[in-house]
Amino acid sequence: MLTPLEKAVIDALLQKSGEPFESIRQQLAHSSVTKREHTGVGFFTEFTLPADAPVRRDLPDATLGNVGAELPGVQHGAGFLLFIRGGVVTMFEGYTYVDDQWSERIDEFRVFQTAA
């Protein structure tokens, strides 16, 4: 299950219409979080899809990352990357800048678009 921050950021990353956004939204509706690793300055969230999930193997590999967030206690903000490999959403990364510490639990945040 995605955290509220993860969901808000991924929704912002995928708000455009067309491909690959449509296919990735469909995949995520079927996906499950298999692993979440906190690094102290961010996190990595890994996904898995059931065998019958819709996958577009013809989608090019991509890394989506034009969304940031303001978080309590994180002076310089946070950035995010959503990795698509082989047509499949594989991982989501959140990170701080300048080694700001990341809390494992985030209840307040503001998500915003960054320059592409």
PEHUVEN-V29548 format. One record per residue. N is the residue number from 1. SS is DSSP state (h for helix, s for strand, l for the rest). OMEGA is omega as a letter, one per 30 degrees, with the letter a starting at -180 (NA if undefined). NEAR is the number of other C-alpha atoms within 12 Angstrom. Layout:
N&SS&OMEGA&NEAR, N&SS&OMEGA&NEAR
//
This chain:
1&l&l&19, 2&l&l&23, 3&l&l&21, 4&h&l&17, 5&h&l&33, 6&h&a&39, 7&h&a&24, 8&h&a&23, 9&h&a&34, 10&h&l&39, 11&h&l&28, 12&h&l&28, 13&h&a&34, 14&l&a&30, 15&l&l&21, 16&l&l&17, 17&l&l&14, 18&l&a&12, 19&l&g&18, 20&l&a&30, 21&h&l&29, 22&h&a&21, 23&h&a&27, 24&h&l&41, 25&h&l&30, 26&h&l&21, 27&h&a&29, 28&h&l&34, 29&h&a&24, 30&h&a&22, 31&l&l&27, 32&s&l&21, 33&s&a&25, 34&s&a&18, 35&s&l&18, 36&s&a&22, 37&s&l&20, 38&s&a&21, 39&l&a&19, 40&l&l&19, 41&l&l&25, 42&s&a&32, 43&s&l&30, 44&s&l&27, 45&s&a&32, 46&s&a&29, 47&s&l&28, 48&s&l&24, 49&l&l&24, 50&l&a&17, 51&l&a&11, 52&l&l&10, 53&l&l&22, 54&l&a&21, 55&l&l&29, 56&l&a&23, 57&l&a&18, 58&l&l&15, 59&l&l&21, 60&l&l&20, 61&l&a&19, 62&s&l&22, 63&s&a&28, 64&s&a&36, 65&l&a&29, 66&l&l&25, 67&s&l&33, 68&s&l&34, 69&s&l&34, 70&s&a&28, 71&s&l&30, 72&l&l&20, 73&l&l&21, 74&s&a&27, 75&s&a&16, 76&s&l&20, 77&s&a&29, 78&s&l&39, 79&s&a&38, 80&s&l&37, 81&s&l&32, 82&s&a&38, 83&s&l&28, 84&s&a&32, 85&s&l&23, 86&l&l&17, 87&l&a&26, 88&s&l&37, 89&s&a&43, 90&s&a&31, 91&s&l&32, 92&s&a&39, 93&s&l&35, 94&s&a&39, 95&s&l&36, 96&s&l&30, 97&l&l&22, 98&l&l&15, 99&l&l&17, 100&l&l&21, 101&l&a&26, 102&l&l&29, 103&l&l&24, 104&l&l&20, 105&l&a&19, 106&l&a&20, 107&l&a&15, 108&l&l&17, 109&s&l&24, 110&s&a&23, 111&s&l&26, 112&s&l&24, 113&s&l&24, 114&l&l&19, 115&l&a&10, 116&l&NA&10
//
